[in-house]
Amino acid sequence: MTPNKAATQQVSDNQTGYDLHVFVCTNRRENTTRPSCGNMNSEALRAQLKTWLSQRIKTDPTTAHLRVRVNSAGCLDYCEQGIAVAVYPMGEMHLQVNSPESVEDLKARIEAEVQRLIQLQSESK
């Protein structure tokens, strides 16, 4: 069987399809004492971030071209430390995203990356 060329092709960060990619752990463990992000309402956080980022990007002409995505992720193995969120291209892991303050801190960090992407775009013109 021949491997799918598209599936095996190496890609750089600029070719992955997204300028900003957020992964929210939504893993849910049942019948265990070990905590899991899904049991801490991480699906609601994912939905909140998706709505916020989508509105943020689409309503600003300087960012409407950006390719962004907010995904559910399987276990990121940090559930004992609260809801875990990975953000790329920064390669950052945000932990304990369980309070309104921590969500606002995460949004501020994402906004800083959006501003960096806008700056890169203006420099490349």
TORFIDREN-92673 format. One record per residue: residue number from 1; residue in three letters; chain; x, y, z of N, C-alpha, C, O, CB in turn. Coordinates in Angstrom, 1 decimal, padded with zeros to 4 digits. Glycine has a CB too. Layout:
// TORFIDREN-92673
<site NUM,ALA,A,<X,Y,Z>,<X,Y,Z>,<X,Y,Z>,<X,Y,Z>,<X,Y,Z>>
...
// end
This chain:
// TORFIDREN-92673
<site 1,MET,A,<000.8,-001.2,000.0>,<000.0,000.0,000.0>,<000.9,001.2,000.0>,<001.8,001.3,000.8>,<-001.0,000.0,001.2>>
<site 2,THR,A,<000.6,002.2,-000.9>,<001.4,003.4,-001.0>,<000.8,004.4,000.0>,<-000.4,004.7,000.0>,<001.3,004.0,-002.4>>
<site 3,PRO,A,<001.7,005.1,000.8>,<001.2,006.1,001.8>,<000.7,007.3,001.0>,<001.1,007.7,-000.1>,<002.4,006.5,002.7>>
<site 4,ASN,A,<-000.3,007.9,001.6>,<-000.8,009.2,001.1>,<000.2,010.3,001.1>,<000.7,010.6,002.2>,<-002.1,009.6,001.9>>
<site 5,LYS,A,<000.6,010.8,000.0>,<001.6,011.8,-000.1>,<001.3,013.0,000.8>,<002.2,013.5,001.4>,<001.8,012.2,-001.5>>
<site 6,ALA,A,<000.1,013.5,000.8>,<-000.3,014.6,001.6>,<-000.1,014.3,003.1>,<000.3,015.2,003.8>,<-001.7,015.0,001.3>>
<site 7,ALA,A,<-000.4,013.1,003.5>,<-000.3,012.8,004.9>,<001.2,012.7,005.4>,<001.4,012.9,006.5>,<-001.0,011.5,005.2>>
<site 8,THR,A,<002.1,012.3,004.5>,<003.5,012.1,004.8>,<004.3,013.4,004.6>,<005.5,013.4,004.9>,<004.0,011.0,004.1>>
<site 9,GLN,A,<003.8,014.4,003.9>,<004.6,015.5,003.6>,<004.9,016.3,004.8>,<004.1,016.6,005.6>,<003.8,016.4,002.6>>
<site 10,GLN,A,<006.2,016.7,004.9>,<006.6,017.6,006.0>,<006.2,019.0,005.7>,<006.3,019.5,004.6>,<008.2,017.5,006.2>>
<site 11,VAL,A,<005.7,019.7,006.8>,<005.3,021.1,006.6>,<006.0,022.0,007.6>,<006.3,021.5,008.7>,<003.8,021.2,006.7>>
<site 12,SER,A,<006.3,023.2,007.3>,<006.8,024.1,008.2>,<005.7,024.8,009.0>,<004.5,024.6,008.6>,<007.7,025.2,007.5>>
<site 13,ASP,A,<006.0,025.6,010.0>,<005.0,026.3,010.8>,<004.1,027.2,009.9>,<002.9,027.3,010.2>,<005.6,027.1,011.9>>
<site 14,ASN,A,<004.7,027.8,008.9>,<003.9,028.7,008.0>,<003.0,028.0,007.0>,<002.2,028.6,006.4>,<004.9,029.6,007.3>>
<site 15,GLN,A,<003.1,026.7,007.0>,<002.3,025.9,006.0>,<001.3,025.0,006.7>,<000.7,024.2,006.0>,<003.2,025.1,005.1>>
<site 16,THR,A,<001.2,025.1,008.0>,<000.3,024.2,008.7>,<-001.2,024.4,008.5>,<-002.0,023.6,008.9>,<000.6,024.2,010.1>>
<site 17,GLY,A,<-001.5,025.6,007.9>,<-002.9,025.9,007.6>,<-003.5,026.9,008.6>,<-004.5,027.5,008.3>,<-003.7,024.6,007.7>>
<site 18,TYR,A,<-002.8,027.1,009.7>,<-003.4,028.1,010.7>,<-002.3,029.0,011.2>,<-001.1,028.6,011.4>,<-004.0,027.3,011.9>>
<site 19,ASP,A,<-002.6,030.3,011.3>,<-001.7,031.2,011.9>,<-001.7,031.1,013.4>,<-000.7,031.4,014.1>,<-002.1,032.6,011.5>>
<site 20,LEU,A,<-002.8,030.7,014.0>,<-003.0,030.6,015.4>,<-003.8,029.4,015.7>,<-005.0,029.3,015.2>,<-003.6,031.9,016.1>>
<site 21,HIS,A,<-003.4,028.5,016.5>,<-004.1,027.2,016.8>,<-004.1,027.0,018.3>,<-003.1,026.9,018.9>,<-003.4,026.0,016.0>>
<site 22,VAL,A,<-005.3,026.9,018.8>,<-005.5,026.7,020.3>,<-006.1,025.3,020.5>,<-007.1,025.0,019.9>,<-006.5,027.8,020.9>>
<site 23,PHE,A,<-005.5,024.6,021.4>,<-006.0,023.3,021.8>,<-006.4,023.3,023.3>,<-005.6,023.6,024.1>,<-004.9,022.2,021.5>>
<site 24,VAL,A,<-007.7,023.0,023.5>,<-008.2,022.9,024.9>,<-008.4,021.4,025.2>,<-009.2,020.7,024.5>,<-009.6,023.7,025.0>>
<site 25,CYS,A,<-007.8,021.0,026.3>,<-008.0,019.6,026.7>,<-009.4,019.4,027.2>,<-009.9,020.1,028.1>,<-007.0,019.2,027.9>>
<site 26,THR,A,<-010.1,018.5,026.6>,<-011.5,018.1,026.9>,<-011.6,016.7,027.3>,<-012.7,016.1,027.4>,<-012.4,018.4,025.7>>
<site 27,ASN,A,<-010.4,016.1,027.7>,<-010.4,014.7,028.1>,<-011.3,014.5,029.3>,<-011.3,015.3,030.3>,<-009.0,014.2,028.4>>
<site 28,ARG,A,<-012.1,013.4,029.3>,<-013.1,013.2,030.4>,<-012.8,011.7,030.9>,<-012.9,010.8,030.2>,<-014.5,013.3,029.9>>
<site 29,ARG,A,<-012.4,011.7,032.1>,<-012.2,010.4,032.8>,<-013.4,010.0,033.6>,<-013.9,010.8,034.4>,<-010.9,010.4,033.7>>
<site 30,GLU,A,<-013.8,008.8,033.5>,<-015.0,008.3,034.3>,<-014.5,007.2,035.2>,<-013.5,006.6,035.0>,<-016.1,007.7,033.4>>
<site 31,ASN,A,<-015.1,007.1,036.3>,<-014.8,006.0,037.3>,<-013.4,006.0,037.8>,<-012.8,005.0,037.9>,<-015.1,004.7,036.7>>
<site 32,THR,A,<-012.9,007.2,038.1>,<-011.5,007.3,038.6>,<-011.5,008.5,039.5>,<-012.3,009.5,039.4>,<-010.5,007.5,037.5>>
<site 33,THR,A,<-010.5,008.5,040.4>,<-010.3,009.7,041.3>,<-009.4,010.7,040.7>,<-009.3,011.8,041.2>,<-009.8,009.2,042.7>>
<site 34,ARG,A,<-008.7,010.3,039.6>,<-007.8,011.3,038.9>,<-008.7,012.3,038.2>,<-009.6,012.0,037.5>,<-006.9,010.5,037.9>>
<site 35,PRO,A,<-008.3,013.6,038.4>,<-009.1,014.7,037.7>,<-008.9,014.7,036.2>,<-007.9,014.1,035.7>,<-008.7,016.0,038.3>>
<site 36,SER,A,<-009.8,015.3,035.5>,<-009.7,015.4,034.1>,<-010.3,016.8,033.7>,<-011.3,017.3,034.3>,<-010.4,014.3,033.3>>
<site 37,CYS,A,<-009.7,017.4,032.7>,<-010.2,018.7,032.2>,<-011.6,018.7,031.8>,<-012.4,019.6,032.1>,<-009.3,019.2,031.1>>
<site 38,GLY,A,<-012.1,017.6,031.2>,<-013.4,017.5,030.7>,<-014.4,017.6,031.9>,<-015.5,018.1,031.7>,<-013.6,016.3,029.9>>
<site 39,ASN,A,<-014.0,017.1,033.0>,<-014.9,017.1,034.2>,<-014.8,018.5,034.9>,<-015.5,018.7,035.9>,<-014.5,016.0,035.2>>
<site 40,MET,A,<-014.0,019.4,034.4>,<-013.9,020.7,034.9>,<-014.5,021.7,034.0>,<-014.3,022.9,034.1>,<-012.4,021.1,035.2>>
<site 41,ASN,A,<-015.4,021.3,033.1>,<-016.1,022.2,032.2>,<-015.3,022.8,031.1>,<-015.5,023.9,030.7>,<-016.8,023.2,033.0>>
<site 42,SER,A,<-014.3,022.0,030.6>,<-013.4,022.5,029.6>,<-014.1,022.7,028.3>,<-013.7,023.5,027.4>,<-012.2,021.6,029.4>>
<site 43,GLU,A,<-015.1,021.9,028.0>,<-015.9,022.1,026.7>,<-016.5,023.5,026.7>,<-016.5,024.2,025.6>,<-017.0,021.1,026.6>>
<site 44,ALA,A,<-017.0,024.0,027.8>,<-017.5,025.4,027.8>,<-016.4,026.4,027.6>,<-016.6,027.4,026.9>,<-018.2,025.7,029.2>>
<site 45,LEU,A,<-015.2,026.2,028.1>,<-014.1,027.1,027.9>,<-013.7,027.0,026.4>,<-013.5,028.1,025.8>,<-012.9,026.6,028.7>>
<site 46,ARG,A,<-013.7,025.9,025.8>,<-013.4,025.8,024.4>,<-014.4,026.6,023.6>,<-014.0,027.3,022.7>,<-013.3,024.3,023.9>>
<site 47,ALA,A,<-015.7,026.4,023.9>,<-016.7,027.1,023.1>,<-016.6,028.6,023.3>,<-016.7,029.4,022.4>,<-018.1,026.7,023.6>>
<site 48,GLN,A,<-016.3,029.0,024.6>,<-016.1,030.5,024.8>,<-014.9,031.0,024.0>,<-015.0,032.1,023.4>,<-015.9,030.7,026.3>>
<site 49,LEU,A,<-013.8,030.3,024.1>,<-012.6,030.8,023.3>,<-012.9,030.8,021.8>,<-012.4,031.8,021.1>,<-011.4,029.9,023.6>>
<site 50,LYS,A,<-013.6,029.8,021.3>,<-013.9,029.8,019.9>,<-014.7,030.9,019.5>,<-014.5,031.6,018.5>,<-014.6,028.4,019.5>>
<site 51,THR,A,<-015.8,031.2,020.2>,<-016.7,032.3,019.9>,<-015.9,033.7,020.0>,<-016.0,034.5,019.1>,<-017.9,032.4,020.9>>
<site 52,TRP,A,<-015.1,033.8,021.1>,<-014.4,035.1,021.3>,<-013.4,035.3,020.1>,<-013.3,036.4,019.6>,<-013.7,035.1,022.6>>
<site 53,LEU,A,<-012.6,034.3,019.8>,<-011.6,034.4,018.8>,<-012.2,034.6,017.4>,<-011.7,035.4,016.6>,<-010.6,033.2,018.8>>
<site 54,SER,A,<-013.2,033.9,017.1>,<-013.9,034.1,015.8>,<-014.4,035.5,015.7>,<-014.2,036.1,014.6>,<-015.0,033.1,015.7>>
<site 55,GLN,A,<-015.1,036.0,016.7>,<-015.6,037.4,016.6>,<-014.4,038.4,016.5>,<-014.5,039.4,015.8>,<-016.5,037.7,017.8>>
<site 56,ARG,A,<-013.4,038.1,017.3>,<-012.2,039.1,017.3>,<-011.6,039.1,016.0>,<-011.3,040.2,015.5>,<-011.2,038.6,018.4>>
<site 57,ILE,A,<-011.4,038.0,015.3>,<-010.7,038.0,014.0>,<-011.6,038.5,012.9>,<-011.2,039.3,012.1>,<-010.3,036.6,013.7>>
<site 58,LYS,A,<-012.9,038.1,012.9>,<-013.8,038.5,011.7>,<-014.2,039.9,011.8>,<-014.6,040.5,010.7>,<-015.0,037.6,011.8>>
<site 59,THR,A,<-014.2,040.6,012.9>,<-014.8,041.9,013.0>,<-013.7,043.0,012.8>,<-014.0,044.2,012.8>,<-015.4,042.2,014.3>>
<site 60,ASP,A,<-012.4,042.6,012.6>,<-011.3,043.6,012.5>,<-010.7,043.4,011.1>,<-010.2,042.3,010.8>,<-010.3,043.4,013.6>>
<site 61,PRO,A,<-010.8,044.4,010.2>,<-010.2,044.2,008.9>,<-008.7,043.9,008.8>,<-008.3,043.3,007.9>,<-010.5,045.5,008.1>>
<site 62,THR,A,<-008.0,044.2,009.9>,<-006.6,043.9,009.9>,<-006.3,042.5,010.3>,<-005.2,042.0,010.2>,<-005.9,044.9,010.9>>
<site 63,THR,A,<-007.3,041.8,010.7>,<-007.1,040.4,011.1>,<-008.0,039.4,010.4>,<-007.9,038.2,010.6>,<-007.4,040.2,012.6>>
<site 64,ALA,A,<-008.9,039.9,009.6>,<-009.9,039.0,008.9>,<-009.2,037.9,008.0>,<-009.8,036.9,007.8>,<-010.8,039.8,008.0>>
<site 65,HIS,A,<-008.0,038.2,007.6>,<-007.3,037.2,006.8>,<-006.6,036.1,007.6>,<-006.2,035.1,007.0>,<-006.2,037.9,006.0>>
<site 66,LEU,A,<-006.5,036.3,008.9>,<-005.8,035.3,009.7>,<-006.6,033.9,009.7>,<-007.8,033.9,009.8>,<-005.6,035.8,011.1>>
<site 67,ARG,A,<-005.8,032.9,009.7>,<-006.4,031.5,009.8>,<-006.2,031.1,011.3>,<-005.1,030.8,011.7>,<-005.7,030.5,008.8>>
<site 68,VAL,A,<-007.3,031.0,012.0>,<-007.3,030.6,013.4>,<-008.2,029.4,013.6>,<-009.2,029.2,012.9>,<-007.7,031.8,014.3>>
<site 69,ARG,A,<-007.9,028.7,014.7>,<-008.7,027.5,015.0>,<-008.6,027.2,016.5>,<-007.5,027.4,017.1>,<-008.3,026.3,014.2>>
<site 70,VAL,A,<-009.8,026.9,017.1>,<-009.8,026.4,018.5>,<-010.3,025.0,018.5>,<-011.5,024.8,018.0>,<-010.7,027.4,019.4>>
<site 71,ASN,A,<-009.5,024.1,018.9>,<-009.9,022.6,018.9>,<-010.0,022.0,020.3>,<-009.4,022.5,021.2>,<-008.9,021.9,018.1>>
<site 72,SER,A,<-010.8,021.0,020.4>,<-010.7,020.1,021.5>,<-009.5,019.3,021.4>,<-009.1,018.9,020.2>,<-012.0,019.2,021.6>>
<site 73,ALA,A,<-008.9,018.9,022.5>,<-007.7,018.0,022.4>,<-008.0,016.9,023.4>,<-008.7,017.0,024.4>,<-006.4,018.8,022.8>>
<site 74,GLY,A,<-007.3,015.8,023.1>,<-007.3,014.7,024.1>,<-006.5,015.1,025.3>,<-006.1,016.2,025.4>,<-006.8,013.4,023.4>>
<site 75,CYS,A,<-006.2,014.1,026.1>,<-005.4,014.5,027.3>,<-004.1,015.1,027.0>,<-003.3,014.5,026.2>,<-005.3,013.2,028.2>>
<site 76,LEU,A,<-003.8,016.2,027.6>,<-002.5,016.9,027.5>,<-001.6,016.5,028.7>,<-000.5,017.0,028.8>,<-002.7,018.4,027.4>>
<site 77,ASP,A,<-002.2,015.7,029.6>,<-001.5,015.2,030.8>,<-001.1,016.2,031.9>,<-000.1,016.1,032.6>,<-000.2,014.5,030.4>>
<site 78,TYR,A,<-002.0,017.2,032.0>,<-001.8,018.2,033.0>,<-003.1,018.4,033.8>,<-003.3,019.4,034.5>,<-001.4,019.6,032.4>>
<site 79,CYS,A,<-004.0,017.5,033.8>,<-005.3,017.6,034.4>,<-005.3,017.9,035.9>,<-006.2,018.6,036.4>,<-006.1,016.4,034.1>>
<site 80,GLU,A,<-004.3,017.4,036.5>,<-004.2,017.7,038.0>,<-003.9,019.2,038.3>,<-004.1,019.6,039.4>,<-003.0,016.8,038.6>>
<site 81,GLN,A,<-003.5,019.9,037.3>,<-003.2,021.3,037.4>,<-004.3,022.2,036.8>,<-004.1,023.4,036.5>,<-001.9,021.6,036.8>>
<site 82,GLY,A,<-005.5,021.7,036.7>,<-006.6,022.5,036.1>,<-006.7,022.3,034.6>,<-005.9,021.6,034.0>,<-006.5,023.9,036.5>>
<site 83,ILE,A,<-007.6,023.0,034.0>,<-007.8,022.9,032.6>,<-006.5,023.4,031.9>,<-005.9,024.4,032.2>,<-009.0,023.8,032.1>>
<site 84,ALA,A,<-006.1,022.5,030.9>,<-004.9,022.8,030.2>,<-005.2,023.3,028.7>,<-006.1,022.7,028.1>,<-004.0,021.5,030.1>>
<site 85,VAL,A,<-004.5,024.3,028.3>,<-004.7,024.8,026.9>,<-003.3,025.0,026.3>,<-002.4,025.7,026.9>,<-005.5,026.2,027.0>>
<site 86,ALA,A,<-003.1,024.5,025.1>,<-001.9,024.7,024.3>,<-002.1,025.6,023.2>,<-003.2,025.6,022.5>,<-001.3,023.3,023.8>>
<site 87,VAL,A,<-001.2,026.6,023.0>,<-001.4,027.6,022.0>,<-000.2,027.6,021.1>,<001.0,027.7,021.5>,<-001.6,029.0,022.6>>
<site 88,TYR,A,<-000.4,027.5,019.8>,<000.6,027.6,018.8>,<000.4,028.7,017.8>,<-000.8,029.0,017.5>,<000.7,026.2,018.0>>
<site 89,PRO,A,<001.4,029.4,017.3>,<002.8,028.9,017.1>,<003.6,029.2,018.3>,<004.8,028.8,018.3>,<003.4,029.5,015.9>>
<site 90,MET,A,<003.1,029.8,019.4>,<004.0,030.1,020.5>,<004.5,028.9,021.2>,<005.6,029.0,021.9>,<003.2,031.0,021.5>>
<site 91,GLY,A,<003.8,027.8,021.1>,<004.2,026.6,021.8>,<004.1,026.7,023.3>,<004.9,026.2,024.1>,<005.7,026.3,021.5>>
<site 92,GLU,A,<003.1,027.4,023.8>,<002.8,027.6,025.2>,<001.8,026.7,025.7>,<000.8,026.4,025.1>,<002.4,029.1,025.4>>
<site 93,MET,A,<002.0,026.3,027.0>,<001.0,025.5,027.7>,<000.5,026.3,028.8>,<001.2,026.7,029.7>,<001.6,024.1,028.2>>
<site 94,HIS,A,<-000.8,026.6,028.8>,<-001.4,027.4,029.9>,<-002.2,026.4,030.8>,<-003.0,025.6,030.3>,<-002.4,028.5,029.3>>
<site 95,LEU,A,<-001.9,026.5,032.1>,<-002.5,025.6,033.0>,<-003.4,026.3,034.0>,<-003.2,027.5,034.2>,<-001.4,024.8,033.8>>
<site 96,GLN,A,<-004.3,025.6,034.7>,<-005.2,026.1,035.7>,<-006.0,027.2,035.0>,<-006.3,028.3,035.7>,<-004.4,026.7,036.8>>
<site 97,VAL,A,<-006.5,027.0,033.8>,<-007.4,028.0,033.2>,<-008.8,027.7,033.7>,<-009.7,027.2,032.9>,<-007.3,027.9,031.6>>
<site 98,ASN,A,<-009.1,027.9,035.0>,<-010.3,027.5,035.6>,<-011.1,028.7,036.1>,<-012.3,028.6,036.5>,<-010.1,026.6,036.7>>
<site 99,SER,A,<-010.5,029.9,036.1>,<-011.2,031.1,036.7>,<-011.3,032.1,035.7>,<-010.6,032.1,034.7>,<-010.4,031.6,038.0>>
<site 100,PRO,A,<-012.3,033.1,035.9>,<-012.4,034.2,034.9>,<-011.1,034.9,034.7>,<-010.8,035.4,033.6>,<-013.5,035.1,035.4>>
<site 101,GLU,A,<-010.3,035.1,035.8>,<-009.1,035.8,035.7>,<-008.1,035.1,034.8>,<-007.4,035.7,034.0>,<-008.4,036.0,037.1>>
<site 102,SER,A,<-008.0,033.7,035.0>,<-007.1,033.0,034.1>,<-007.5,032.9,032.7>,<-006.7,032.9,031.8>,<-006.9,031.6,034.7>>
<site 103,VAL,A,<-008.8,032.9,032.4>,<-009.3,033.0,031.1>,<-008.9,034.3,030.4>,<-008.5,034.4,029.3>,<-010.8,032.8,031.0>>
<site 104,GLU,A,<-009.1,035.4,031.2>,<-008.7,036.7,030.7>,<-007.2,036.8,030.4>,<-006.8,037.4,029.4>,<-009.2,037.8,031.7>>
<site 105,ASP,A,<-006.4,036.2,031.3>,<-005.0,036.2,031.1>,<-004.6,035.4,029.8>,<-003.8,035.9,029.0>,<-004.2,035.5,032.3>>
<site 106,LEU,A,<-005.3,034.3,029.5>,<-005.1,033.5,028.3>,<-005.5,034.4,027.1>,<-004.8,034.4,026.1>,<-005.9,032.2,028.3>>
<site 107,LYS,A,<-006.7,035.0,027.2>,<-007.1,035.9,026.0>,<-006.1,037.0,025.8>,<-005.9,037.3,024.6>,<-008.5,036.4,026.3>>
<site 108,ALA,A,<-005.6,037.6,026.8>,<-004.6,038.6,026.6>,<-003.3,038.1,025.9>,<-002.8,038.8,025.1>,<-004.2,039.3,028.0>>
<site 109,ARG,A,<-002.9,036.9,026.2>,<-001.7,036.3,025.6>,<-002.0,036.0,024.1>,<-001.2,036.2,023.3>,<-001.3,035.0,026.3>>
<site 110,ILE,A,<-003.2,035.5,023.9>,<-003.6,035.2,022.5>,<-003.7,036.5,021.7>,<-003.3,036.6,020.6>,<-005.0,034.5,022.4>>
<site 111,GLU,A,<-004.3,037.6,022.3>,<-004.4,038.9,021.7>,<-003.0,039.4,021.3>,<-002.8,040.0,020.3>,<-005.1,039.9,022.6>>
<site 112,ALA,A,<-002.0,039.2,022.2>,<-000.6,039.7,022.0>,<-000.1,039.0,020.7>,<000.6,039.6,019.9>,<000.3,039.4,023.2>>
<site 113,GLU,A,<-000.4,037.7,020.6>,<000.1,036.9,019.4>,<-000.6,037.5,018.1>,<000.0,037.6,017.1>,<-000.2,035.4,019.6>>
<site 114,VAL,A,<-001.9,037.8,018.2>,<-002.6,038.4,017.1>,<-002.0,039.7,016.7>,<-001.8,039.9,015.5>,<-004.1,038.6,017.4>>
<site 115,GLN,A,<-001.6,040.5,017.6>,<-000.9,041.8,017.3>,<000.4,041.5,016.7>,<000.8,042.2,015.8>,<-000.8,042.6,018.6>>
<site 116,ARG,A,<001.2,040.5,017.1>,<002.4,040.1,016.5>,<002.2,039.7,015.1>,<003.0,040.1,014.2>,<003.1,039.0,017.3>>
<site 117,LEU,A,<001.2,038.9,014.8>,<000.9,038.5,013.4>,<000.5,039.7,012.6>,<000.9,039.7,011.4>,<-000.3,037.5,013.4>>
<site 118,ILE,A,<-000.2,040.6,013.1>,<-000.5,041.9,012.3>,<000.7,042.6,012.0>,<000.9,043.1,010.9>,<-001.5,042.8,013.1>>
<site 119,GLN,A,<001.6,042.7,013.0>,<002.9,043.4,012.7>,<003.7,042.7,011.7>,<004.3,043.4,010.8>,<003.7,043.5,014.1>>
<site 120,LEU,A,<003.8,041.4,011.7>,<004.5,040.7,010.7>,<004.0,040.9,009.3>,<004.7,041.1,008.3>,<004.5,039.2,011.0>>
<site 121,GLN,A,<002.7,040.9,009.3>,<002.0,041.2,008.0>,<002.4,042.6,007.4>,<002.7,042.7,006.3>,<000.5,041.0,008.1>>
<site 122,SER,A,<002.3,043.6,008.3>,<002.6,044.9,007.8>,<004.1,045.1,007.4>,<004.4,045.9,006.5>,<002.3,046.0,008.9>>
<site 123,GLU,A,<005.0,044.4,008.1>,<006.4,044.4,007.7>,<006.7,043.7,006.4>,<007.6,044.0,005.7>,<007.2,043.8,008.8>>
<site 124,SER,A,<005.9,042.7,006.0>,<006.1,042.0,004.8>,<005.6,042.7,003.6>,<005.8,042.2,002.5>,<005.5,040.6,004.9>>
<site 125,LYS,A,<004.8,043.8,003.8>,<004.3,044.5,002.6>,<005.3,045.4,002.0>,<005.0,046.1,001.0>,<003.1,045.3,003.0>>
// end
